[in-house]
Amino acid sequence: MADNPIPIAVILPAGQEFSSRLMTGVNHYRDEFPWIEPIELHYRDGDDDPMGKVPIDVLGALLWVDRSSDWTRNIVQQGIKAINCCFDWRGERGIVSLGIDVDASCDLVLSHVASIAPRQFAVVGVNFSKRPHSAALCQRLVTRAAEDGWPARTHEIQGIHPDEQRSRMTEVDGESELLGFLNDLNKPAFVWCENDHVARMVCNAAEHLRLKVPQQIAIMGSGDYRVASHYSPALSTLPRPAEEMGYAAAKLLHKWILQNGPQPPDVEIAPRPILMRQSTVDSTNWEKIRQARELIESEACLGITVERICRRVELSKVTFTKRYTTLYGVTPGADISNVKIETAKQLLQDSNQSVAQVGNTIGFSEQSKFSKFFKRQTGLTPTQYRRSVQ
């Protein structure tokens, strides 16, 4: 059976950055075991069963879904083995949960809190009743902080999550409960937020209140999403190892299908180290690093190099690389490749340019070199990618 096709459904929320990262991890596993056939399906909050919309015959399902989605149980009732990439379904028969080690995450966050030594520690999350794992992590942080001697408080944001309604991140003048909570904290305070979208919302609320970040309120998010590093102040964040989780989930599901044995135990994945940025740490030369990011976004496909960027922002290569990696969580050289890949994907999806023309647009004079670069970065050839998105 090992070499026979093994179709698995990969069911993820639409439009989420974490979803694409999970899928990248699944594809990395597929590259090693090409008989795995991931079928990517998407859902939106409140949607009906995504597998019901597109009837497919699969041996397993890899999910990222919280307890509010009742259709998840339909998958189990069909006898399909399921791995969920968070702990919201922990202990559920028929669903293995794979998530980030909570206590290890708390260790990292509270170690950073201790280095700042605020007067008060606070946690901000969204709709705890619908999202038990996030609620458990937030409560564990509060409990651990109190044990370490930090007065701790929790605030729950009600309503649509800021990562689903992005206007909530910026239009904070109407968020009276959040504004009141931040205003009442004993300063200087440290606020940990359940993800980077919430942290960006808290940053904007602090600015609305004319509170200095990080001097009066240090703010940390979770996830290391683009919103963490592409605005000012750049957010310190606890990265979510999405690619590792996608790979580990695909591997576990594959093994479970082959062995067809009892349900495996839930799995904890170690978190990545905290990325410390402007929202919790004062630093110099951040503006030069942000200018470098703008250069990469505008000139990556024109052949800009790390050396030329260093000359233009007047920083040594060692200093530049270290600070850029701290701020954005990726080396400048890798980010140049990322911009090229995203540009190529967009052109392959939305334009009629040939593969050779797309390669030339992002700086490759030879189609073969572009194809090798694209496959190394994505696991697919440009032609395979174009077919998958059309």
Order of alpha helices (4+ residues) and beta strands (2+ residues): beta-alpha-beta-alpha-beta-alpha-beta-beta-alpha-beta-alpha-beta-alpha-alpha-beta-alpha-beta-alpha-beta-alpha-beta-alpha-alpha-alpha-alpha-alpha-alpha-alpha
